[in-house]
Amino acid sequence: MSNAQFGLSVATPIIVGFALLLYRMGVLQRTGATSAVLASVAIAAILFFNQ
């Protein structure tokens, strides 16, 4: 596993957790939180397998 892949595997759960936290605090609506989670997971998966 390269450094970039390790960084992606660490950063993506942090982004997902932050989006869920913002949703629970009422800052993000459900669609915004869902799109943030899906986009971050999709981008991380694409970058992870292209490294």
PDB file of all heavy atoms in Angstrom:
ATOM      1  N   MET A   1       0.853  -1.168   0.000  1.00  0.00           N
ATOM      2  CA  MET A   1       0.000   0.000   0.000  1.00  0.00           C
ATOM      3  C   MET A   1       0.902   1.234   0.000  1.00  0.00           C
ATOM      4  O   MET A   1       1.763   1.389   0.861  1.00  0.00           O
ATOM      5  CB  MET A   1      -0.898  -0.015   1.232  1.00  0.00           C
ATOM      6  CG  MET A   1      -1.853   1.150   1.268  1.00  0.00           C
ATOM      7  SD  MET A   1      -2.940   1.188   2.706  1.00  0.00           S
ATOM      8  CE  MET A   1      -3.986  -0.191   2.397  1.00  0.00           C
ATOM      9  N   SER A   2       0.660   2.114  -0.941  1.00  0.00           N
ATOM     10  CA  SER A   2       1.482   3.317  -1.043  1.00  0.00           C
ATOM     11  C   SER A   2       1.012   4.366  -0.027  1.00  0.00           C
ATOM     12  O   SER A   2      -0.017   4.219   0.626  1.00  0.00           O
ATOM     13  CB  SER A   2       1.391   3.886  -2.458  1.00  0.00           C
ATOM     14  OG  SER A   2       0.110   4.419  -2.688  1.00  0.00           O
ATOM     15  N   ASN A   3       1.790   5.421   0.077  1.00  0.00           N
ATOM     16  CA  ASN A   3       1.437   6.499   0.995  1.00  0.00           C
ATOM     17  C   ASN A   3       0.136   7.172   0.592  1.00  0.00           C
ATOM     18  O   ASN A   3      -0.653   7.576   1.453  1.00  0.00           O
ATOM     19  CB  ASN A   3       2.556   7.536   1.059  1.00  0.00           C
ATOM     20  CG  ASN A   3       3.755   7.028   1.799  1.00  0.00           C
ATOM     21  OD1 ASN A   3       3.644   6.117   2.608  1.00  0.00           O
ATOM     22  ND2 ASN A   3       4.910   7.614   1.526  1.00  0.00           N
ATOM     23  N   ALA A   4      -0.093   7.316  -0.704  1.00  0.00           N
ATOM     24  CA  ALA A   4      -1.323   7.946  -1.176  1.00  0.00           C
ATOM     25  C   ALA A   4      -2.538   7.092  -0.828  1.00  0.00           C
ATOM     26  O   ALA A   4      -3.586   7.618  -0.420  1.00  0.00           O
ATOM     27  CB  ALA A   4      -1.255   8.172  -2.681  1.00  0.00           C
ATOM     28  N   GLN A   5      -2.430   5.791  -0.989  1.00  0.00           N
ATOM     29  CA  GLN A   5      -3.539   4.909  -0.655  1.00  0.00           C
ATOM     30  C   GLN A   5      -3.799   4.910   0.844  1.00  0.00           C
ATOM     31  O   GLN A   5      -4.949   4.875   1.279  1.00  0.00           O
ATOM     32  CB  GLN A   5      -3.256   3.495  -1.141  1.00  0.00           C
ATOM     33  CG  GLN A   5      -3.311   3.369  -2.643  1.00  0.00           C
ATOM     34  CD  GLN A   5      -2.852   2.014  -3.120  1.00  0.00           C
ATOM     35  OE1 GLN A   5      -1.998   1.382  -2.510  1.00  0.00           O
ATOM     36  NE2 GLN A   5      -3.413   1.563  -4.230  1.00  0.00           N
ATOM     37  N   PHE A   6      -2.750   4.955   1.640  1.00  0.00           N
ATOM     38  CA  PHE A   6      -2.925   5.032   3.088  1.00  0.00           C
ATOM     39  C   PHE A   6      -3.608   6.339   3.475  1.00  0.00           C
ATOM     40  O   PHE A   6      -4.504   6.356   4.326  1.00  0.00           O
ATOM     41  CB  PHE A   6      -1.568   4.922   3.788  1.00  0.00           C
ATOM     42  CG  PHE A   6      -1.669   5.006   5.276  1.00  0.00           C
ATOM     43  CD1 PHE A   6      -2.184   3.956   6.007  1.00  0.00           C
ATOM     44  CD2 PHE A   6      -1.257   6.147   5.938  1.00  0.00           C
ATOM     45  CE1 PHE A   6      -2.289   4.034   7.378  1.00  0.00           C
ATOM     46  CE2 PHE A   6      -1.356   6.233   7.305  1.00  0.00           C
ATOM     47  CZ  PHE A   6      -1.875   5.179   8.031  1.00  0.00           C
ATOM     48  N   GLY A   7      -3.219   7.423   2.848  1.00  0.00           N
ATOM     49  CA  GLY A   7      -3.847   8.713   3.115  1.00  0.00           C
ATOM     50  C   GLY A   7      -5.319   8.717   2.757  1.00  0.00           C
ATOM     51  O   GLY A   7      -6.143   9.273   3.488  1.00  0.00           O
ATOM     52  N   LEU A   8      -5.653   8.101   1.640  1.00  0.00           N
ATOM     53  CA  LEU A   8      -7.062   8.007   1.251  1.00  0.00           C
ATOM     54  C   LEU A   8      -7.864   7.165   2.224  1.00  0.00           C
ATOM     55  O   LEU A   8      -9.005   7.492   2.556  1.00  0.00           O
ATOM     56  CB  LEU A   8      -7.188   7.421  -0.163  1.00  0.00           C
ATOM     57  CG  LEU A   8      -6.814   8.345  -1.307  1.00  0.00           C
ATOM     58  CD1 LEU A   8      -6.735   7.544  -2.599  1.00  0.00           C
ATOM     59  CD2 LEU A   8      -7.821   9.456  -1.438  1.00  0.00           C
ATOM     60  N   SER A   9      -7.270   6.080   2.701  1.00  0.00           N
ATOM     61  CA  SER A   9      -7.997   5.214   3.626  1.00  0.00           C
ATOM     62  C   SER A   9      -8.159   5.853   5.000  1.00  0.00           C
ATOM     63  O   SER A   9      -9.028   5.448   5.769  1.00  0.00           O
ATOM     64  CB  SER A   9      -7.298   3.861   3.748  1.00  0.00           C
ATOM     65  OG  SER A   9      -6.016   4.019   4.297  1.00  0.00           O
ATOM     66  N   VAL A  10      -7.354   6.851   5.313  1.00  0.00           N
ATOM     67  CA  VAL A  10      -7.500   7.570   6.578  1.00  0.00           C
ATOM     68  C   VAL A  10      -8.426   8.777   6.410  1.00  0.00           C
ATOM     69  O   VAL A  10      -9.274   9.048   7.272  1.00  0.00           O
ATOM     70  CB  VAL A  10      -6.116   8.013   7.103  1.00  0.00           C
ATOM     71  CG1 VAL A  10      -6.245   8.964   8.266  1.00  0.00           C
ATOM     72  CG2 VAL A  10      -5.295   6.803   7.486  1.00  0.00           C
ATOM     73  N   ALA A  11      -8.284   9.503   5.318  1.00  0.00           N
ATOM     74  CA  ALA A  11      -9.035  10.746   5.137  1.00  0.00           C
ATOM     75  C   ALA A  11     -10.511  10.518   4.842  1.00  0.00           C
ATOM     76  O   ALA A  11     -11.360  11.297   5.298  1.00  0.00           O
ATOM     77  CB  ALA A  11      -8.413  11.565   4.016  1.00  0.00           C
ATOM     78  N   THR A  12     -10.833   9.470   4.107  1.00  0.00           N
ATOM     79  CA  THR A  12     -12.227   9.243   3.723  1.00  0.00           C
ATOM     80  C   THR A  12     -13.138   9.008   4.927  1.00  0.00           C
ATOM     81  O   THR A  12     -14.202   9.630   5.004  1.00  0.00           O
ATOM     82  CB  THR A  12     -12.317   8.080   2.720  1.00  0.00           C
ATOM     83  OG1 THR A  12     -11.492   8.386   1.587  1.00  0.00           O
ATOM     84  CG2 THR A  12     -13.744   7.878   2.249  1.00  0.00           C
ATOM     85  N   PRO A  13     -12.784   8.151   5.881  1.00  0.00           N
ATOM     86  CA  PRO A  13     -13.663   8.006   7.054  1.00  0.00           C
ATOM     87  C   PRO A  13     -13.789   9.290   7.870  1.00  0.00           C
ATOM     88  O   PRO A  13     -14.851   9.546   8.458  1.00  0.00           O
ATOM     89  CB  PRO A  13     -13.000   6.913   7.884  1.00  0.00           C
ATOM     90  CG  PRO A  13     -12.153   6.172   6.938  1.00  0.00           C
ATOM     91  CD  PRO A  13     -11.727   7.150   5.899  1.00  0.00           C
ATOM     92  N   ILE A  14     -12.752  10.113   7.878  1.00  0.00           N
ATOM     93  CA  ILE A  14     -12.833  11.387   8.585  1.00  0.00           C
ATOM     94  C   ILE A  14     -13.845  12.300   7.898  1.00  0.00           C
ATOM     95  O   ILE A  14     -14.660  12.954   8.562  1.00  0.00           O
ATOM     96  CB  ILE A  14     -11.445  12.045   8.677  1.00  0.00           C
ATOM     97  CG1 ILE A  14     -10.533  11.215   9.566  1.00  0.00           C
ATOM     98  CG2 ILE A  14     -11.541  13.479   9.177  1.00  0.00           C
ATOM     99  CD1 ILE A  14      -9.100  11.659   9.567  1.00  0.00           C
ATOM    100  N   ILE A  15     -13.814  12.356   6.576  1.00  0.00           N
ATOM    101  CA  ILE A  15     -14.763  13.181   5.823  1.00  0.00           C
ATOM    102  C   ILE A  15     -16.187  12.676   6.034  1.00  0.00           C
ATOM    103  O   ILE A  15     -17.116  13.470   6.240  1.00  0.00           O
ATOM    104  CB  ILE A  15     -14.399  13.192   4.326  1.00  0.00           C
ATOM    105  CG1 ILE A  15     -13.066  13.898   4.123  1.00  0.00           C
ATOM    106  CG2 ILE A  15     -15.487  13.862   3.495  1.00  0.00           C
ATOM    107  CD1 ILE A  15     -12.499  13.758   2.731  1.00  0.00           C
ATOM    108  N   VAL A  16     -16.374  11.364   5.982  1.00  0.00           N
ATOM    109  CA  VAL A  16     -17.707  10.780   6.191  1.00  0.00           C
ATOM    110  C   VAL A  16     -18.194  11.090   7.600  1.00  0.00           C
ATOM    111  O   VAL A  16     -19.351  11.490   7.797  1.00  0.00           O
ATOM    112  CB  VAL A  16     -17.675   9.262   5.919  1.00  0.00           C
ATOM    113  CG1 VAL A  16     -18.962   8.607   6.360  1.00  0.00           C
ATOM    114  CG2 VAL A  16     -17.416   8.992   4.446  1.00  0.00           C
ATOM    115  N   GLY A  17     -17.337  10.916   8.587  1.00  0.00           N
ATOM    116  CA  GLY A  17     -17.729  11.204   9.963  1.00  0.00           C
ATOM    117  C   GLY A  17     -18.071  12.666  10.166  1.00  0.00           C
ATOM    118  O   GLY A  17     -19.025  12.999  10.880  1.00  0.00           O
ATOM    119  N   PHE A  18     -17.318  13.560   9.537  1.00  0.00           N
ATOM    120  CA  PHE A  18     -17.591  14.981   9.654  1.00  0.00           C
ATOM    121  C   PHE A  18     -18.929  15.329   9.011  1.00  0.00           C
ATOM    122  O   PHE A  18     -19.699  16.132   9.560  1.00  0.00           O
ATOM    123  CB  PHE A  18     -16.455  15.770   9.016  1.00  0.00           C
ATOM    124  CG  PHE A  18     -16.478  17.234   9.326  1.00  0.00           C
ATOM    125  CD1 PHE A  18     -16.288  17.678  10.618  1.00  0.00           C
ATOM    126  CD2 PHE A  18     -16.672  18.168   8.327  1.00  0.00           C
ATOM    127  CE1 PHE A  18     -16.309  19.032  10.909  1.00  0.00           C
ATOM    128  CE2 PHE A  18     -16.694  19.519   8.606  1.00  0.00           C
ATOM    129  CZ  PHE A  18     -16.509  19.956   9.904  1.00  0.00           C
ATOM    130  N   ALA A  19     -19.227  14.734   7.859  1.00  0.00           N
ATOM    131  CA  ALA A  19     -20.516  14.987   7.206  1.00  0.00           C
ATOM    132  C   ALA A  19     -21.667  14.485   8.064  1.00  0.00           C
ATOM    133  O   ALA A  19     -22.697  15.161   8.190  1.00  0.00           O
ATOM    134  CB  ALA A  19     -20.550  14.328   5.825  1.00  0.00           C
ATOM    135  N   LEU A  20     -21.508  13.312   8.672  1.00  0.00           N
ATOM    136  CA  LEU A  20     -22.562  12.785   9.543  1.00  0.00           C
ATOM    137  C   LEU A  20     -22.725  13.636  10.798  1.00  0.00           C
ATOM    138  O   LEU A  20     -23.846  13.848  11.273  1.00  0.00           O
ATOM    139  CB  LEU A  20     -22.261  11.336   9.903  1.00  0.00           C
ATOM    140  CG  LEU A  20     -22.316  10.341   8.745  1.00  0.00           C
ATOM    141  CD1 LEU A  20     -21.897   8.953   9.216  1.00  0.00           C
ATOM    142  CD2 LEU A  20     -23.679  10.308   8.116  1.00  0.00           C
ATOM    143  N   LEU A  21     -21.615  14.120  11.332  1.00  0.00           N
ATOM    144  CA  LEU A  21     -21.683  14.999  12.495  1.00  0.00           C
ATOM    145  C   LEU A  21     -22.412  16.300  12.162  1.00  0.00           C
ATOM    146  O   LEU A  21     -23.257  16.764  12.945  1.00  0.00           O
ATOM    147  CB  LEU A  21     -20.272  15.301  13.009  1.00  0.00           C
ATOM    148  CG  LEU A  21     -20.171  16.201  14.224  1.00  0.00           C
ATOM    149  CD1 LEU A  21     -20.725  15.482  15.450  1.00  0.00           C
ATOM    150  CD2 LEU A  21     -18.741  16.618  14.454  1.00  0.00           C
ATOM    151  N   LEU A  22     -22.110  16.876  11.022  1.00  0.00           N
ATOM    152  CA  LEU A  22     -22.796  18.095  10.601  1.00  0.00           C
ATOM    153  C   LEU A  22     -24.280  17.847  10.368  1.00  0.00           C
ATOM    154  O   LEU A  22     -25.113  18.713  10.647  1.00  0.00           O
ATOM    155  CB  LEU A  22     -22.151  18.669   9.347  1.00  0.00           C
ATOM    156  CG  LEU A  22     -20.776  19.296   9.537  1.00  0.00           C
ATOM    157  CD1 LEU A  22     -20.208  19.721   8.191  1.00  0.00           C
ATOM    158  CD2 LEU A  22     -20.851  20.479  10.472  1.00  0.00           C
ATOM    159  N   TYR A  23     -24.627  16.669   9.869  1.00  0.00           N
ATOM    160  CA  TYR A  23     -26.039  16.322   9.686  1.00  0.00           C
ATOM    161  C   TYR A  23     -26.747  16.223  11.036  1.00  0.00           C
ATOM    162  O   TYR A  23     -27.850  16.733  11.215  1.00  0.00           O
ATOM    163  CB  TYR A  23     -26.173  15.006   8.911  1.00  0.00           C
ATOM    164  CG  TYR A  23     -27.581  14.481   8.881  1.00  0.00           C
ATOM    165  CD1 TYR A  23     -28.565  15.126   8.142  1.00  0.00           C
ATOM    166  CD2 TYR A  23     -27.937  13.358   9.606  1.00  0.00           C
ATOM    167  CE1 TYR A  23     -29.864  14.655   8.125  1.00  0.00           C
ATOM    168  CE2 TYR A  23     -29.230  12.871   9.593  1.00  0.00           C
ATOM    169  CZ  TYR A  23     -30.190  13.536   8.848  1.00  0.00           C
ATOM    170  OH  TYR A  23     -31.474  13.074   8.851  1.00  0.00           O
ATOM    171  N   ARG A  24     -26.102  15.584  12.001  1.00  0.00           N
ATOM    172  CA  ARG A  24     -26.706  15.432  13.325  1.00  0.00           C
ATOM    173  C   ARG A  24     -26.847  16.764  14.051  1.00  0.00           C
ATOM    174  O   ARG A  24     -27.748  16.949  14.859  1.00  0.00           O
ATOM    175  CB  ARG A  24     -25.898  14.466  14.169  1.00  0.00           C
ATOM    176  CG  ARG A  24     -26.031  13.032  13.697  1.00  0.00           C
ATOM    177  CD  ARG A  24     -25.309  12.121  14.613  1.00  0.00           C
ATOM    178  NE  ARG A  24     -25.810  12.271  15.970  1.00  0.00           N
ATOM    179  CZ  ARG A  24     -26.077  11.284  16.785  1.00  0.00           C
ATOM    180  NH1 ARG A  24     -25.862  10.060  16.383  1.00  0.00           N
ATOM    181  NH2 ARG A  24     -26.510  11.508  17.992  1.00  0.00           N
ATOM    182  N   MET A  25     -25.934  17.694  13.760  1.00  0.00           N
ATOM    183  CA  MET A  25     -26.009  19.021  14.371  1.00  0.00           C
ATOM    184  C   MET A  25     -27.055  19.894  13.691  1.00  0.00           C
ATOM    185  O   MET A  25     -27.392  20.964  14.196  1.00  0.00           O
ATOM    186  CB  MET A  25     -24.646  19.704  14.297  1.00  0.00           C
ATOM    187  CG  MET A  25     -23.605  19.078  15.190  1.00  0.00           C
ATOM    188  SD  MET A  25     -21.956  19.772  14.958  1.00  0.00           S
ATOM    189  CE  MET A  25     -22.257  21.496  15.256  1.00  0.00           C
ATOM    190  N   GLY A  26     -27.552  19.465  12.544  1.00  0.00           N
ATOM    191  CA  GLY A  26     -28.568  20.224  11.824  1.00  0.00           C
ATOM    192  C   GLY A  26     -28.008  21.214  10.823  1.00  0.00           C
ATOM    193  O   GLY A  26     -28.746  22.031  10.281  1.00  0.00           O
ATOM    194  N   VAL A  27     -26.716  21.150  10.574  1.00  0.00           N
ATOM    195  CA  VAL A  27     -26.093  22.077   9.639  1.00  0.00           C
ATOM    196  C   VAL A  27     -26.355  21.637   8.203  1.00  0.00           C
ATOM    197  O   VAL A  27     -26.616  22.470   7.332  1.00  0.00           O
ATOM    198  CB  VAL A  27     -24.577  22.182   9.913  1.00  0.00           C
ATOM    199  CG1 VAL A  27     -23.892  23.081   8.908  1.00  0.00           C
ATOM    200  CG2 VAL A  27     -24.341  22.682  11.332  1.00  0.00           C
ATOM    201  N   LEU A  28     -26.283  20.323   7.956  1.00  0.00           N
ATOM    202  CA  LEU A  28     -26.532  19.785   6.618  1.00  0.00           C
ATOM    203  C   LEU A  28     -27.885  19.097   6.572  1.00  0.00           C
ATOM    204  O   LEU A  28     -28.318  18.490   7.551  1.00  0.00           O
ATOM    205  CB  LEU A  28     -25.463  18.741   6.245  1.00  0.00           C
ATOM    206  CG  LEU A  28     -24.100  19.230   5.825  1.00  0.00           C
ATOM    207  CD1 LEU A  28     -23.182  18.049   5.564  1.00  0.00           C
ATOM    208  CD2 LEU A  28     -24.187  20.098   4.605  1.00  0.00           C
ATOM    209  N   GLN A  29     -28.528  19.199   5.422  1.00  0.00           N
ATOM    210  CA  GLN A  29     -29.752  18.432   5.210  1.00  0.00           C
ATOM    211  C   GLN A  29     -29.363  17.011   4.827  1.00  0.00           C
ATOM    212  O   GLN A  29     -28.216  16.706   4.547  1.00  0.00           O
ATOM    213  CB  GLN A  29     -30.590  19.061   4.109  1.00  0.00           C
ATOM    214  CG  GLN A  29     -31.115  20.426   4.459  1.00  0.00           C
ATOM    215  CD  GLN A  29     -31.920  21.037   3.340  1.00  0.00           C
ATOM    216  OE1 GLN A  29     -32.001  20.475   2.243  1.00  0.00           O
ATOM    217  NE2 GLN A  29     -32.507  22.175   3.600  1.00  0.00           N
ATOM    218  N   ARG A  30     -30.352  16.142   4.799  1.00  0.00           N
ATOM    219  CA  ARG A  30     -30.084  14.733   4.494  1.00  0.00           C
ATOM    220  C   ARG A  30     -29.486  14.560   3.108  1.00  0.00           C
ATOM    221  O   ARG A  30     -28.546  13.781   2.924  1.00  0.00           O
ATOM    222  CB  ARG A  30     -31.371  13.918   4.601  1.00  0.00           C
ATOM    223  CG  ARG A  30     -31.157  12.432   4.352  1.00  0.00           C
ATOM    224  CD  ARG A  30     -32.452  11.659   4.433  1.00  0.00           C
ATOM    225  NE  ARG A  30     -33.094  11.814   5.724  1.00  0.00           N
ATOM    226  CZ  ARG A  30     -33.061  10.893   6.695  1.00  0.00           C
ATOM    227  NH1 ARG A  30     -32.414   9.783   6.497  1.00  0.00           N
ATOM    228  NH2 ARG A  30     -33.668  11.103   7.827  1.00  0.00           N
ATOM    229  N   THR A  31     -29.997  15.292   2.124  1.00  0.00           N
ATOM    230  CA  THR A  31     -29.465  15.140   0.761  1.00  0.00           C
ATOM    231  C   THR A  31     -28.031  15.646   0.669  1.00  0.00           C
ATOM    232  O   THR A  31     -27.206  15.076  -0.049  1.00  0.00           O
ATOM    233  CB  THR A  31     -30.344  15.880  -0.256  1.00  0.00           C
ATOM    234  OG1 THR A  31     -30.472  17.253   0.141  1.00  0.00           O
ATOM    235  CG2 THR A  31     -31.711  15.250  -0.345  1.00  0.00           C
ATOM    236  N   GLY A  32     -27.717  16.711   1.381  1.00  0.00           N
ATOM    237  CA  GLY A  32     -26.354  17.238   1.369  1.00  0.00           C
ATOM    238  C   GLY A  32     -25.371  16.274   2.019  1.00  0.00           C
ATOM    239  O   GLY A  32     -24.272  16.063   1.513  1.00  0.00           O
ATOM    240  N   ALA A  33     -25.775  15.693   3.145  1.00  0.00           N
ATOM    241  CA  ALA A  33     -24.910  14.730   3.825  1.00  0.00           C
ATOM    242  C   ALA A  33     -24.730  13.483   2.980  1.00  0.00           C
ATOM    243  O   ALA A  33     -23.614  12.951   2.870  1.00  0.00           O
ATOM    244  CB  ALA A  33     -25.487  14.371   5.185  1.00  0.00           C
ATOM    245  N   THR A  34     -25.814  13.019   2.377  1.00  0.00           N
ATOM    246  CA  THR A  34     -25.739  11.825   1.537  1.00  0.00           C
ATOM    247  C   THR A  34     -24.843  12.055   0.328  1.00  0.00           C
ATOM    248  O   THR A  34     -24.014  11.210  -0.004  1.00  0.00           O
ATOM    249  CB  THR A  34     -27.143  11.408   1.073  1.00  0.00           C
ATOM    250  OG1 THR A  34     -27.967  11.225   2.216  1.00  0.00           O
ATOM    251  CG2 THR A  34     -27.105  10.141   0.262  1.00  0.00           C
ATOM    252  N   SER A  35     -25.004  13.197  -0.318  1.00  0.00           N
ATOM    253  CA  SER A  35     -24.177  13.464  -1.492  1.00  0.00           C
ATOM    254  C   SER A  35     -22.712  13.649  -1.110  1.00  0.00           C
ATOM    255  O   SER A  35     -21.815  13.226  -1.845  1.00  0.00           O
ATOM    256  CB  SER A  35     -24.689  14.686  -2.248  1.00  0.00           C
ATOM    257  OG  SER A  35     -24.590  15.845  -1.450  1.00  0.00           O
ATOM    258  N   ALA A  36     -22.435  14.244   0.052  1.00  0.00           N
ATOM    259  CA  ALA A  36     -21.052  14.395   0.502  1.00  0.00           C
ATOM    260  C   ALA A  36     -20.420  13.040   0.781  1.00  0.00           C
ATOM    261  O   ALA A  36     -19.270  12.788   0.407  1.00  0.00           O
ATOM    262  CB  ALA A  36     -21.004  15.272   1.747  1.00  0.00           C
ATOM    263  N   VAL A  37     -21.164  12.152   1.438  1.00  0.00           N
ATOM    264  CA  VAL A  37     -20.642  10.819   1.745  1.00  0.00           C
ATOM    265  C   VAL A  37     -20.416  10.025   0.466  1.00  0.00           C
ATOM    266  O   VAL A  37     -19.353   9.412   0.278  1.00  0.00           O
ATOM    267  CB  VAL A  37     -21.598  10.079   2.703  1.00  0.00           C
ATOM    268  CG1 VAL A  37     -21.247   8.610   2.801  1.00  0.00           C
ATOM    269  CG2 VAL A  37     -21.575  10.721   4.081  1.00  0.00           C
ATOM    270  N   LEU A  38     -21.393  10.025  -0.421  1.00  0.00           N
ATOM    271  CA  LEU A  38     -21.260   9.257  -1.660  1.00  0.00           C
ATOM    272  C   LEU A  38     -20.132   9.793  -2.539  1.00  0.00           C
ATOM    273  O   LEU A  38     -19.375   9.012  -3.125  1.00  0.00           O
ATOM    274  CB  LEU A  38     -22.583   9.254  -2.428  1.00  0.00           C
ATOM    275  CG  LEU A  38     -23.718   8.457  -1.797  1.00  0.00           C
ATOM    276  CD1 LEU A  38     -24.996   8.606  -2.610  1.00  0.00           C
ATOM    277  CD2 LEU A  38     -23.337   6.999  -1.662  1.00  0.00           C
ATOM    278  N   ALA A  39     -20.005  11.101  -2.618  1.00  0.00           N
ATOM    279  CA  ALA A  39     -18.951  11.681  -3.445  1.00  0.00           C
ATOM    280  C   ALA A  39     -17.574  11.368  -2.877  1.00  0.00           C
ATOM    281  O   ALA A  39     -16.654  11.017  -3.626  1.00  0.00           O
ATOM    282  CB  ALA A  39     -19.145  13.190  -3.555  1.00  0.00           C
ATOM    283  N   SER A  40     -17.417  11.472  -1.566  1.00  0.00           N
ATOM    284  CA  SER A  40     -16.100  11.203  -0.989  1.00  0.00           C
ATOM    285  C   SER A  40     -15.718   9.734  -1.117  1.00  0.00           C
ATOM    286  O   SER A  40     -14.567   9.409  -1.393  1.00  0.00           O
ATOM    287  CB  SER A  40     -16.060  11.637   0.475  1.00  0.00           C
ATOM    288  OG  SER A  40     -16.938  10.870   1.250  1.00  0.00           O
ATOM    289  N   VAL A  41     -16.683   8.842  -0.953  1.00  0.00           N
ATOM    290  CA  VAL A  41     -16.392   7.412  -1.106  1.00  0.00           C
ATOM    291  C   VAL A  41     -16.067   7.080  -2.560  1.00  0.00           C
ATOM    292  O   VAL A  41     -15.130   6.328  -2.836  1.00  0.00           O
ATOM    293  CB  VAL A  41     -17.566   6.562  -0.574  1.00  0.00           C
ATOM    294  CG1 VAL A  41     -17.404   5.106  -0.957  1.00  0.00           C
ATOM    295  CG2 VAL A  41     -17.684   6.712   0.933  1.00  0.00           C
ATOM    296  N   ALA A  42     -16.821   7.664  -3.485  1.00  0.00           N
ATOM    297  CA  ALA A  42     -16.568   7.394  -4.906  1.00  0.00           C
ATOM    298  C   ALA A  42     -15.205   7.932  -5.330  1.00  0.00           C
ATOM    299  O   ALA A  42     -14.445   7.241  -6.025  1.00  0.00           O
ATOM    300  CB  ALA A  42     -17.670   8.021  -5.754  1.00  0.00           C
ATOM    301  N   ILE A  43     -14.874   9.136  -4.927  1.00  0.00           N
ATOM    302  CA  ILE A  43     -13.583   9.722  -5.294  1.00  0.00           C
ATOM    303  C   ILE A  43     -12.442   8.924  -4.678  1.00  0.00           C
ATOM    304  O   ILE A  43     -11.436   8.642  -5.334  1.00  0.00           O
ATOM    305  CB  ILE A  43     -13.534  11.197  -4.866  1.00  0.00           C
ATOM    306  CG1 ILE A  43     -14.480  12.017  -5.736  1.00  0.00           C
ATOM    307  CG2 ILE A  43     -12.120  11.749  -4.953  1.00  0.00           C
ATOM    308  CD1 ILE A  43     -14.706  13.425  -5.246  1.00  0.00           C
ATOM    309  N   ALA A  44     -12.603   8.530  -3.419  1.00  0.00           N
ATOM    310  CA  ALA A  44     -11.554   7.751  -2.761  1.00  0.00           C
ATOM    311  C   ALA A  44     -11.365   6.400  -3.435  1.00  0.00           C
ATOM    312  O   ALA A  44     -10.230   5.937  -3.605  1.00  0.00           O
ATOM    313  CB  ALA A  44     -11.888   7.561  -1.285  1.00  0.00           C
ATOM    314  N   ALA A  45     -12.461   5.760  -3.826  1.00  0.00           N
ATOM    315  CA  ALA A  45     -12.345   4.460  -4.484  1.00  0.00           C
ATOM    316  C   ALA A  45     -11.646   4.588  -5.836  1.00  0.00           C
ATOM    317  O   ALA A  45     -10.771   3.780  -6.170  1.00  0.00           O
ATOM    318  CB  ALA A  45     -13.736   3.845  -4.673  1.00  0.00           C
ATOM    319  N   ILE A  46     -12.008   5.598  -6.598  1.00  0.00           N
ATOM    320  CA  ILE A  46     -11.390   5.797  -7.909  1.00  0.00           C
ATOM    321  C   ILE A  46      -9.894   6.081  -7.748  1.00  0.00           C
ATOM    322  O   ILE A  46      -9.052   5.497  -8.448  1.00  0.00           O
ATOM    323  CB  ILE A  46     -12.097   6.936  -8.674  1.00  0.00           C
ATOM    324  CG1 ILE A  46     -13.490   6.496  -9.081  1.00  0.00           C
ATOM    325  CG2 ILE A  46     -11.293   7.366  -9.887  1.00  0.00           C
ATOM    326  CD1 ILE A  46     -14.371   7.606  -9.608  1.00  0.00           C
ATOM    327  N   LEU A  47      -9.565   6.991  -6.838  1.00  0.00           N
ATOM    328  CA  LEU A  47      -8.150   7.315  -6.644  1.00  0.00           C
ATOM    329  C   LEU A  47      -7.370   6.156  -6.041  1.00  0.00           C
ATOM    330  O   LEU A  47      -6.203   5.959  -6.367  1.00  0.00           O
ATOM    331  CB  LEU A  47      -8.030   8.560  -5.757  1.00  0.00           C
ATOM    332  CG  LEU A  47      -8.487   9.866  -6.367  1.00  0.00           C
ATOM    333  CD1 LEU A  47      -8.422  10.986  -5.344  1.00  0.00           C
ATOM    334  CD2 LEU A  47      -7.666  10.217  -7.575  1.00  0.00           C
ATOM    335  N   PHE A  48      -7.998   5.388  -5.157  1.00  0.00           N
ATOM    336  CA  PHE A  48      -7.314   4.280  -4.515  1.00  0.00           C
ATOM    337  C   PHE A  48      -6.909   3.224  -5.536  1.00  0.00           C
ATOM    338  O   PHE A  48      -5.807   2.700  -5.516  1.00  0.00           O
ATOM    339  CB  PHE A  48      -8.212   3.653  -3.453  1.00  0.00           C
ATOM    340  CG  PHE A  48      -7.540   2.588  -2.640  1.00  0.00           C
ATOM    341  CD1 PHE A  48      -6.783   2.928  -1.536  1.00  0.00           C
ATOM    342  CD2 PHE A  48      -7.669   1.237  -2.969  1.00  0.00           C
ATOM    343  CE1 PHE A  48      -6.152   1.953  -0.776  1.00  0.00           C
ATOM    344  CE2 PHE A  48      -7.054   0.270  -2.212  1.00  0.00           C
ATOM    345  CZ  PHE A  48      -6.288   0.624  -1.109  1.00  0.00           C
ATOM    346  N   PHE A  49      -7.816   2.903  -6.453  1.00  0.00           N
ATOM    347  CA  PHE A  49      -7.530   1.840  -7.426  1.00  0.00           C
ATOM    348  C   PHE A  49      -6.717   2.331  -8.619  1.00  0.00           C
ATOM    349  O   PHE A  49      -6.189   1.523  -9.371  1.00  0.00           O
ATOM    350  CB  PHE A  49      -8.829   1.178  -7.892  1.00  0.00           C
ATOM    351  CG  PHE A  49      -9.474   0.380  -6.796  1.00  0.00           C
ATOM    352  CD1 PHE A  49     -10.729   0.734  -6.320  1.00  0.00           C
ATOM    353  CD2 PHE A  49      -8.830  -0.682  -6.223  1.00  0.00           C
ATOM    354  CE1 PHE A  49     -11.323   0.005  -5.295  1.00  0.00           C
ATOM    355  CE2 PHE A  49      -9.409  -1.423  -5.200  1.00  0.00           C
ATOM    356  CZ  PHE A  49     -10.662  -1.077  -4.740  1.00  0.00           C
ATOM    357  N   ASN A  50      -6.613   3.644  -8.798  1.00  0.00           N
ATOM    358  CA  ASN A  50      -5.783   4.175  -9.883  1.00  0.00           C
ATOM    359  C   ASN A  50      -4.358   4.445  -9.449  1.00  0.00           C
ATOM    360  O   ASN A  50      -3.529   4.826 -10.272  1.00  0.00           O
ATOM    361  CB  ASN A  50      -6.397   5.450 -10.450  1.00  0.00           C
ATOM    362  CG  ASN A  50      -7.575   5.146 -11.351  1.00  0.00           C
ATOM    363  OD1 ASN A  50      -7.644   4.072 -11.921  1.00  0.00           O
ATOM    364  ND2 ASN A  50      -8.490   6.085 -11.453  1.00  0.00           N
ATOM    365  N   GLN A  51      -4.052   4.293  -8.189  1.00  0.00           N
ATOM    366  CA  GLN A  51      -2.689   4.556  -7.705  1.00  0.00           C
ATOM    367  C   GLN A  51      -1.770   3.417  -8.087  1.00  0.00           C
ATOM    368  O   GLN A  51      -2.035   2.308  -7.993  1.00  0.00           O
ATOM    369  CB  GLN A  51      -2.676   4.744  -6.195  1.00  0.00           C
ATOM    370  CG  GLN A  51      -3.279   6.026  -5.762  1.00  0.00           C
ATOM    371  CD  GLN A  51      -2.476   7.267  -6.164  1.00  0.00           C
ATOM    372  OE1 GLN A  51      -1.261   7.221  -6.178  1.00  0.00           O
ATOM    373  NE2 GLN A  51      -3.171   8.302  -6.503  1.00  0.00           N
TER     374      GLN A  51
END
